Amino acid sequence: MKIRYLCLNAAVVALSLVGTIFTAKSDAIANISIDKNVGNNFSVKTLEIAPNQTLLLAQSNADELLQQCFKRYQSKEYERALSSCTKAIEADGDNDNAYLIRGTSKFILGDDKTGIQDINRALAINPDSEQGYYIRAMVRAMTGDVKGATEDSNRFLVLNNYSVDGYSFRAIVMLLVDDYKQAIENASQAIRKNPENANGYIMRSFAYLLSGNDKQASEDIEKIIKIGSEPGAYYFRSIIRLQMDNTKGAMEDLNQAINQKFDEASVYAQRASLRVHTGDNKGAIEDLNRAIEKDKNVASYRNNLGLIYGRLGDIKRALENYEQALKISEKYKFYKSLQSPLTKVMEKTASRISPFFWEVRDSQDALGYLNRGMSRALILGNKQEGIADLQVAANLFREQGKQDEAKKANEMIKKINS
Protein backbone atom coordinates (compact mmCIF):
# COMPACT_ATOMS: atom_id res chain seq x y z
CA MET A 1 0.00 0.00 0.00
CA LYS A 2 1.48 3.28 -1.08
CA ILE A 3 0.40 6.46 0.64
CA ARG A 4 0.74 9.77 -1.14
CA TYR A 5 0.25 12.94 0.85
CA LEU A 6 -2.04 11.96 3.65
CA CYS A 7 -3.71 15.33 4.01
CA LEU A 8 -4.27 16.28 7.63
CA ASN A 9 -7.97 16.96 8.04
CA ALA A 10 -7.24 19.86 10.32
CA ALA A 11 -5.17 21.51 7.64
CA VAL A 12 -8.00 21.33 5.18
CA VAL A 13 -10.46 22.59 7.76
CA ALA A 14 -8.04 25.29 8.78
CA LEU A 15 -7.78 26.61 5.27
CA SER A 16 -11.43 25.83 4.59
CA LEU A 17 -10.61 24.93 1.05
CA VAL A 18 -12.24 21.52 1.43
CA GLY A 19 -10.05 19.41 -0.74
CA THR A 20 -9.13 22.00 -3.33
CA ILE A 21 -5.90 23.27 -1.87
CA PHE A 22 -2.85 21.55 -3.28
CA THR A 23 -4.93 19.79 -5.87
CA ALA A 24 -1.96 18.45 -7.80
CA LYS A 25 -1.07 16.16 -4.93
CA SER A 26 -3.99 15.93 -2.51
CA ASP A 27 -7.38 16.53 -4.02
CA ALA A 28 -9.49 15.45 -1.06
CA ILE A 29 -9.49 15.25 2.69
CA ALA A 30 -7.14 12.39 3.53
CA ASN A 31 -6.29 11.66 -0.08
CA ILE A 32 -4.34 8.43 -0.21
CA SER A 33 -3.33 6.60 -3.34
CA ILE A 34 -3.80 2.89 -2.76
CA ASP A 35 -1.93 0.26 -4.72
CA LYS A 36 -4.89 -1.72 -6.02
CA ASN A 37 -2.78 -4.89 -6.13
CA VAL A 38 -2.17 -4.94 -2.42
CA GLY A 39 -3.94 -7.89 -0.90
CA ASN A 40 -3.99 -9.74 -4.22
CA ASN A 41 -0.28 -10.60 -4.26
CA PHE A 42 -0.60 -13.31 -1.63
CA SER A 43 -2.55 -16.15 -3.21
CA VAL A 44 -3.01 -19.42 -1.36
CA LYS A 45 -0.81 -21.19 -3.89
CA THR A 46 2.03 -18.69 -3.42
CA LEU A 47 1.86 -19.02 0.34
CA GLU A 48 1.94 -22.81 0.14
CA ILE A 49 5.18 -22.93 -1.81
CA ALA A 50 6.93 -19.89 -0.40
CA PRO A 51 9.99 -20.72 1.78
CA ASN A 52 9.41 -17.55 3.83
CA GLN A 53 5.72 -18.30 4.29
CA THR A 54 5.49 -16.80 7.78
CA LEU A 55 7.00 -13.54 6.61
CA LEU A 56 4.61 -13.29 3.68
CA LEU A 57 1.65 -14.00 5.89
CA ALA A 58 2.76 -11.34 8.33
CA GLN A 59 3.25 -8.82 5.56
CA SER A 60 -0.15 -9.61 4.08
CA ASN A 61 -1.79 -9.16 7.47
CA ALA A 62 0.02 -5.85 8.01
CA ASP A 63 -1.15 -4.59 4.61
CA GLU A 64 -4.73 -5.60 5.32
CA LEU A 65 -4.61 -3.83 8.67
CA LEU A 66 -3.15 -0.73 7.01
CA GLN A 67 -5.99 -0.78 4.48
CA GLN A 68 -8.46 -0.95 7.35
CA CYS A 69 -6.62 1.82 9.19
CA PHE A 70 -6.80 4.09 6.14
CA LYS A 71 -10.46 3.37 5.40
CA ARG A 72 -11.44 4.21 8.96
CA TYR A 73 -9.40 7.40 8.86
CA GLN A 74 -10.94 8.38 5.55
CA SER A 75 -14.44 7.85 6.93
CA LYS A 76 -13.46 9.98 9.98
CA GLU A 77 -13.70 7.09 12.44
CA TYR A 78 -10.55 8.31 14.14
CA GLU A 79 -10.73 6.23 17.33
CA ARG A 80 -11.21 3.05 15.28
CA ALA A 81 -8.42 4.13 12.94
CA LEU A 82 -6.09 4.32 15.95
CA SER A 83 -6.88 0.73 16.86
CA SER A 84 -6.29 -0.55 13.31
CA CYS A 85 -3.05 1.42 12.94
CA THR A 86 -1.74 0.10 16.25
CA LYS A 87 -2.43 -3.46 15.10
CA ALA A 88 -0.68 -2.74 11.78
CA ILE A 89 2.33 -1.43 13.69
CA GLU A 90 2.34 -4.53 15.90
CA ALA A 91 2.39 -6.67 12.74
CA ASP A 92 5.13 -4.55 11.12
CA GLY A 93 7.04 -2.17 13.39
CA ASP A 94 8.72 -0.47 10.42
CA ASN A 95 5.49 0.54 8.71
CA ASP A 96 5.95 4.29 8.40
CA ASN A 97 2.54 4.73 6.78
CA ALA A 98 0.77 3.24 9.80
CA TYR A 99 2.63 5.67 12.06
CA LEU A 100 1.65 8.57 9.78
CA ILE A 101 -2.05 7.76 9.84
CA ARG A 102 -2.05 7.02 13.56
CA GLY A 103 -0.18 10.24 14.32
CA THR A 104 -2.56 12.30 12.20
CA SER A 105 -5.59 10.71 13.88
CA LYS A 106 -4.12 11.53 17.27
CA PHE A 107 -3.68 15.18 16.31
CA ILE A 108 -7.29 15.41 15.24
CA LEU A 109 -8.38 13.89 18.54
CA GLY A 110 -6.25 16.38 20.49
CA ASP A 111 -3.29 14.19 21.45
CA ASP A 112 -0.49 16.45 20.22
CA LYS A 113 2.28 14.86 22.27
CA THR A 114 2.05 11.25 21.13
CA GLY A 115 0.84 12.35 17.70
CA ILE A 116 4.12 14.12 17.00
CA GLN A 117 5.99 11.09 18.36
CA ASP A 118 4.30 8.91 15.74
CA ILE A 119 5.18 11.32 12.93
CA ASN A 120 8.77 11.52 14.19
CA ARG A 121 8.91 7.72 14.24
CA ALA A 122 7.63 7.57 10.65
CA LEU A 123 10.36 9.99 9.57
CA ALA A 124 12.99 8.00 11.47
CA ILE A 125 11.94 4.91 9.49
CA ASN A 126 11.81 6.82 6.22
CA PRO A 127 13.85 10.08 6.37
CA ASP A 128 12.81 10.94 2.80
CA SER A 129 9.09 10.66 3.44
CA GLU A 130 7.51 13.62 1.67
CA GLN A 131 4.16 12.93 3.31
CA GLY A 132 5.83 12.85 6.74
CA TYR A 133 7.25 16.34 6.30
CA TYR A 134 3.98 17.47 4.78
CA ILE A 135 1.96 16.45 7.85
CA ARG A 136 4.51 17.56 10.43
CA ALA A 137 4.92 20.98 8.78
CA MET A 138 1.14 21.49 8.94
CA VAL A 139 0.94 20.41 12.57
CA ARG A 140 3.88 22.53 13.63
CA ALA A 141 2.43 25.55 11.84
CA MET A 142 -0.94 25.12 13.51
CA THR A 143 0.58 24.65 16.96
CA GLY A 144 2.82 27.71 16.74
CA ASP A 145 6.17 26.07 16.00
CA VAL A 146 7.20 28.51 13.27
CA LYS A 147 10.84 27.37 13.11
CA GLY A 148 9.93 23.67 12.90
CA ALA A 149 7.18 24.29 10.35
CA THR A 150 9.55 26.32 8.17
CA GLU A 151 12.26 23.64 8.34
CA ASP A 152 9.80 20.88 7.41
CA SER A 153 8.32 22.85 4.53
CA ASN A 154 11.85 23.55 3.26
CA ARG A 155 12.65 19.84 3.38
CA PHE A 156 9.41 19.07 1.54
CA LEU A 157 10.38 21.61 -1.12
CA VAL A 158 13.79 19.96 -1.60
CA LEU A 159 12.30 16.46 -1.79
CA ASN A 160 9.89 17.77 -4.44
CA ASN A 161 12.81 19.16 -6.48
CA TYR A 162 11.65 22.77 -6.08
CA SER A 163 8.48 21.98 -7.98
CA VAL A 164 5.21 23.89 -8.32
CA ASP A 165 3.73 21.64 -5.65
CA GLY A 166 6.65 22.24 -3.31
CA TYR A 167 6.34 26.03 -3.54
CA SER A 168 2.53 25.89 -3.28
CA PHE A 169 2.77 23.84 -0.11
CA ARG A 170 5.38 26.13 1.38
CA ALA A 171 3.02 29.03 0.70
CA ILE A 172 0.31 27.23 2.72
CA VAL A 173 2.67 26.86 5.66
CA MET A 174 3.73 30.51 5.48
CA LEU A 175 0.05 31.51 5.52
CA LEU A 176 -0.53 29.44 8.64
CA VAL A 177 2.39 31.08 10.47
CA ASP A 178 1.24 34.57 9.38
CA ASP A 179 4.27 35.27 7.18
CA TYR A 180 2.31 36.78 4.30
CA LYS A 181 5.39 38.19 2.56
CA GLN A 182 6.94 34.73 2.29
CA ALA A 183 3.57 33.23 1.34
CA ILE A 184 3.33 35.67 -1.57
CA GLU A 185 6.93 34.95 -2.60
CA ASN A 186 6.47 31.17 -2.58
CA ALA A 187 3.13 31.34 -4.35
CA SER A 188 4.71 33.62 -6.97
CA GLN A 189 7.51 31.07 -7.46
CA ALA A 190 4.88 28.40 -8.11
CA ILE A 191 3.15 30.69 -10.62
CA ARG A 192 6.42 31.44 -12.40
CA LYS A 193 7.08 27.72 -12.76
CA ASN A 194 3.60 27.07 -14.15
CA PRO A 195 1.31 30.05 -14.87
CA GLU A 196 -1.56 27.66 -15.61
CA ASN A 197 -1.51 26.00 -12.18
CA ALA A 198 -4.29 27.34 -9.94
CA ASN A 199 -2.70 26.48 -6.59
CA GLY A 200 -0.20 29.35 -6.64
CA TYR A 201 -2.92 31.91 -7.40
CA ILE A 202 -5.13 30.54 -4.63
CA MET A 203 -2.37 30.79 -2.03
CA ARG A 204 -1.30 34.23 -3.20
CA SER A 205 -4.85 35.58 -3.22
CA PHE A 206 -5.27 34.69 0.46
CA ALA A 207 -1.90 36.20 1.34
CA TYR A 208 -2.81 39.41 -0.50
CA LEU A 209 -6.22 39.52 1.18
CA LEU A 210 -4.79 39.04 4.67
CA SER A 211 -2.12 41.67 4.08
CA GLY A 212 -4.79 44.16 3.01
CA ASN A 213 -4.27 44.08 -0.75
CA ASP A 214 -7.83 43.33 -1.90
CA LYS A 215 -7.16 44.50 -5.46
CA GLN A 216 -4.34 42.00 -6.08
CA ALA A 217 -6.33 39.25 -4.37
CA SER A 218 -9.26 39.86 -6.68
CA GLU A 219 -7.01 39.83 -9.76
CA ASP A 220 -5.57 36.45 -8.75
CA ILE A 221 -9.02 34.95 -8.29
CA GLU A 222 -10.05 36.19 -11.73
CA LYS A 223 -7.01 34.38 -13.14
CA ILE A 224 -8.09 31.16 -11.44
CA ILE A 225 -11.53 31.46 -13.01
CA LYS A 226 -9.96 32.06 -16.44
CA ILE A 227 -7.68 29.04 -16.05
CA GLY A 228 -10.81 27.00 -15.35
CA SER A 229 -8.97 24.14 -13.62
CA GLU A 230 -10.12 24.92 -10.11
CA PRO A 231 -13.75 24.08 -9.29
CA GLY A 232 -13.59 26.10 -6.09
CA ALA A 233 -12.63 29.38 -7.76
CA TYR A 234 -16.13 30.84 -7.47
CA TYR A 235 -16.18 29.93 -3.79
CA PHE A 236 -12.88 31.75 -3.24
CA ARG A 237 -14.14 34.78 -5.13
CA SER A 238 -17.26 34.83 -2.94
CA ILE A 239 -15.00 35.27 0.09
CA ILE A 240 -13.23 38.22 -1.50
CA ARG A 241 -16.53 39.76 -2.59
CA LEU A 242 -17.81 39.48 0.97
CA GLN A 243 -14.70 41.26 2.17
CA MET A 244 -15.59 44.03 -0.30
CA ASP A 245 -19.24 44.17 0.86
CA ASN A 246 -20.50 42.76 -2.45
CA THR A 247 -23.05 40.33 -0.99
CA LYS A 248 -25.02 40.04 -4.22
CA GLY A 249 -21.92 39.03 -6.17
CA ALA A 250 -20.91 36.63 -3.40
CA MET A 251 -24.28 34.89 -3.56
CA GLU A 252 -24.00 34.57 -7.34
CA ASP A 253 -20.57 32.99 -6.93
CA LEU A 254 -21.76 30.49 -4.32
CA ASN A 255 -24.68 29.45 -6.53
CA GLN A 256 -22.27 29.08 -9.44
CA ALA A 257 -19.91 26.94 -7.34
CA ILE A 258 -22.75 24.60 -6.41
CA ASN A 259 -23.97 24.49 -10.02
CA GLN A 260 -20.48 23.40 -11.03
CA LYS A 261 -20.74 20.48 -8.60
CA PHE A 262 -18.46 22.13 -6.06
CA ASP A 263 -21.09 21.32 -3.47
CA GLU A 264 -18.79 21.09 -0.46
CA ALA A 265 -19.97 21.59 3.10
CA SER A 266 -18.27 24.96 3.50
CA VAL A 267 -20.01 26.34 0.39
CA TYR A 268 -23.43 25.58 1.85
CA ALA A 269 -22.37 27.00 5.22
CA GLN A 270 -21.22 30.20 3.54
CA ARG A 271 -24.44 30.51 1.56
CA ALA A 272 -26.42 29.96 4.76
CA SER A 273 -24.77 33.04 6.28
CA LEU A 274 -25.68 35.11 3.26
CA ARG A 275 -29.26 33.84 3.31
CA VAL A 276 -29.58 34.91 6.93
CA HIS A 277 -28.28 38.31 5.87
CA THR A 278 -31.09 38.59 3.30
CA GLY A 279 -33.76 37.27 5.69
CA ASP A 280 -34.08 33.83 4.11
CA ASN A 281 -33.93 31.85 7.35
CA LYS A 282 -35.64 28.79 5.90
CA GLY A 283 -33.07 28.58 3.11
CA ALA A 284 -30.26 29.13 5.63
CA ILE A 285 -31.47 26.21 7.75
CA GLU A 286 -31.66 23.99 4.66
CA ASP A 287 -28.11 24.93 3.66
CA LEU A 288 -26.70 24.31 7.13
CA ASN A 289 -28.39 20.92 7.26
CA ARG A 290 -26.78 20.10 3.89
CA ALA A 291 -23.41 21.20 5.28
CA ILE A 292 -23.89 18.96 8.33
CA GLU A 293 -24.85 16.01 6.12
CA LYS A 294 -21.58 16.45 4.24
CA ASP A 295 -19.41 17.02 7.30
CA LYS A 296 -20.88 16.36 10.72
CA ASN A 297 -17.62 17.14 12.53
CA VAL A 298 -17.57 20.94 12.15
CA ALA A 299 -18.80 22.65 15.30
CA SER A 300 -19.53 25.99 13.63
CA TYR A 301 -22.26 24.47 11.43
CA ARG A 302 -24.20 23.29 14.47
CA ASN A 303 -23.44 26.54 16.23
CA ASN A 304 -24.83 28.63 13.37
CA LEU A 305 -27.92 26.44 13.19
CA GLY A 306 -28.44 27.11 16.87
CA LEU A 307 -28.05 30.84 16.24
CA ILE A 308 -30.79 30.85 13.63
CA TYR A 309 -33.20 28.84 15.74
CA GLY A 310 -32.41 31.11 18.66
CA ARG A 311 -33.26 34.22 16.69
CA LEU A 312 -36.45 32.57 15.48
CA GLY A 313 -37.44 32.02 19.11
CA ASP A 314 -37.08 28.22 19.06
CA ILE A 315 -35.02 27.96 22.23
CA LYS A 316 -35.26 24.17 22.40
CA ARG A 317 -33.70 23.62 18.98
CA ALA A 318 -31.19 26.40 19.57
CA LEU A 319 -29.91 24.76 22.75
CA GLU A 320 -29.89 21.29 21.15
CA ASN A 321 -27.64 22.53 18.37
CA TYR A 322 -25.39 24.48 20.74
CA GLU A 323 -24.91 21.35 22.84
CA GLN A 324 -24.01 19.38 19.70
CA ALA A 325 -21.54 22.09 18.69
CA LEU A 326 -19.82 21.89 22.06
CA LYS A 327 -19.62 18.09 21.89
CA ILE A 328 -17.96 18.30 18.47
CA SER A 329 -15.60 21.01 19.68
CA GLU A 330 -14.65 18.91 22.69
CA LYS A 331 -14.16 15.74 20.65
CA TYR A 332 -11.90 17.36 18.08
CA LYS A 333 -9.77 19.34 20.49
CA PHE A 334 -7.08 19.98 17.92
CA TYR A 335 -9.38 22.31 16.00
CA LYS A 336 -10.21 24.47 18.97
CA SER A 337 -7.08 26.63 18.91
CA LEU A 338 -6.81 26.99 15.14
CA GLN A 339 -6.54 30.48 13.70
CA SER A 340 -6.57 29.81 9.98
CA PRO A 341 -6.13 32.27 7.12
CA LEU A 342 -9.80 32.00 6.22
CA THR A 343 -10.87 32.36 9.86
CA LYS A 344 -8.96 35.64 9.99
CA VAL A 345 -10.63 36.86 6.83
CA MET A 346 -14.06 35.95 8.14
CA GLU A 347 -13.35 37.64 11.48
CA LYS A 348 -13.08 40.95 9.66
CA THR A 349 -16.50 40.55 8.09
CA ALA A 350 -18.36 38.36 10.59
CA SER A 351 -20.67 41.00 12.02
CA ARG A 352 -21.20 42.53 8.58
CA ILE A 353 -22.03 39.25 6.84
CA SER A 354 -24.44 37.96 9.46
CA PRO A 355 -25.55 40.75 11.78
CA PHE A 356 -28.50 38.54 12.69
CA PHE A 357 -26.03 36.28 14.52
CA TRP A 358 -24.38 39.04 16.49
CA GLU A 359 -27.15 41.45 17.37
CA VAL A 360 -28.08 42.03 21.00
CA ARG A 361 -31.31 43.97 20.68
CA ASP A 362 -31.46 45.34 24.22
CA SER A 363 -30.22 44.70 27.74
CA GLN A 364 -32.94 42.07 28.32
CA ASP A 365 -32.22 40.06 25.14
CA ALA A 366 -31.12 36.75 26.68
CA LEU A 367 -31.11 34.96 23.33
CA GLY A 368 -29.03 37.75 21.80
CA TYR A 369 -26.38 37.33 24.48
CA LEU A 370 -26.56 33.54 24.13
CA ASN A 371 -26.07 33.73 20.35
CA ARG A 372 -23.27 36.26 20.50
CA GLY A 373 -21.54 34.37 23.29
CA MET A 374 -21.52 31.09 21.39
CA SER A 375 -20.31 32.83 18.23
CA ARG A 376 -17.47 34.52 20.05
CA ALA A 377 -16.43 31.35 21.85
CA LEU A 378 -16.76 28.77 19.05
CA ILE A 379 -16.44 30.68 15.79
CA LEU A 380 -13.92 33.37 16.66
CA GLY A 381 -12.21 31.49 19.46
CA ASN A 382 -12.63 34.43 21.86
CA LYS A 383 -13.36 32.40 24.98
CA GLN A 384 -13.29 35.28 27.48
CA GLU A 385 -15.82 37.52 25.71
CA GLY A 386 -17.95 34.50 24.80
CA ILE A 387 -18.21 33.36 28.40
CA ALA A 388 -19.04 36.91 29.53
CA ASP A 389 -21.99 36.99 27.14
CA LEU A 390 -23.16 33.53 28.21
CA GLN A 391 -23.08 34.58 31.87
CA VAL A 392 -25.31 37.55 31.05
CA ALA A 393 -27.64 35.21 29.14
CA ALA A 394 -27.81 32.76 32.07
CA ASN A 395 -28.66 35.58 34.51
CA LEU A 396 -31.34 36.98 32.22
CA PHE A 397 -32.90 33.54 31.68
CA ARG A 398 -33.02 33.09 35.46
CA GLU A 399 -34.63 36.49 35.98
CA GLN A 400 -37.19 35.67 33.29
CA GLY A 401 -38.14 32.45 35.08
CA LYS A 402 -36.49 30.21 32.44
CA GLN A 403 -34.55 28.02 34.84
CA ASP A 404 -33.82 25.19 32.37
CA GLU A 405 -32.34 27.61 29.84
CA ALA A 406 -30.27 29.28 32.57
CA LYS A 407 -28.96 25.88 33.67
CA LYS A 408 -27.97 24.93 30.11
CA ALA A 409 -26.23 28.26 29.55
CA ASN A 410 -24.16 27.64 32.70
CA GLU A 411 -23.36 24.12 31.52
CA MET A 412 -22.09 25.57 28.24
CA ILE A 413 -19.84 27.96 30.17
CA LYS A 414 -18.33 24.99 32.04
CA LYS A 415 -17.71 23.08 28.82
CA ILE A 416 -16.05 26.06 27.15
CA ASN A 417 -13.90 26.60 30.24
CA SER A 418 -12.84 22.97 30.26
QUIKA-V967078 format. One line per field, one symbol per residue. ss: DSSP state (~ for helix, > for strand, _ for the rest). psi: psi as a letter, one per 30 degrees, with the letter a starting at -180 (. if undefined). burial: 1 if it has 9 or more other ideal C-beta (glycine too) atoms within 8 Angstrom, else 0. A space follows every 50 residues. Layout:
ss=???
psi=???
burial=???
This chain:
ss=________~~~~~~~____________________________~~~~~~_ __~~~~~~~~~~~~~~~~~~~~~~___~~~~~~~~~~~~~~____~~~~~ ~~~~~~~~___~~~~~~~~~~~~~~____~~~~~~~~~~~~~___~~~~~ ~~~~~~~~~____~~~~~~~~~~~~~___~~~~~~~~~~~~~~____~~~ ~~~~~~~~~~___~~~~~~~~~~~~~~_____~~~~~~~~~~~___~~~~ ~~~~~~~~~_____~~~~~~~~~~~~~___~~~~~~~~~~~~~~____~~ ~~~~~~~~~~~___~~~~~~~~~~~~~~~~~_~~~_____~~~~~~~~~~ ~~~_~~~~_______~~~~~~~~~~~~~~___~~~~~~~~~~~~~~~~~_ __~~~~~~~~~~~~~~~_
psi=kkkjijjkeeeeeefhgigfkhfffjglkhjkjkjffkfffileeeeefk eheeeeeeeeeeeeeeeeeeeeeeggieeeeeeeeeeeeefjfgjeeeee eeeeeeeeggieefeeeeeeeefeeifgjeeeeeeeeeeeefggieeeee eeeeeeeefghhleeeeeeeeeeeefggieeeeeeeeeeeeeejfgkfee eeeeeeeeefggieeeeeeeeeeeeeegfjfgeeeeeeeeeeeggieeee eeeeeeeefggihlefeeeeeeeeeeeggieeeeeeeeeeeeeejfgjef eeeeeeeeeeffgieeeeeeeeeeeeeeeeeifffegkjleeeeefeege feeifeffkjelfgieeeeeeeeeeeeeefgieeeeeeeeeeeeeeeeeg gieeeeeeeeeeeeeee.
burial=10111111111111111111111011001111010001100100011000 00100111111111111111011100010011011111101100111111 11111111100100111111111010001111111111111100010111 01111111110001111111111111101101110111111010001111 11111111111001011101111110100101111111111110001011 10111111000111111111111111100010111011111101000111 11111111111000101111111111011101111001011111110011 00111111000000111111111111111110101111111111111100 010011011101101100
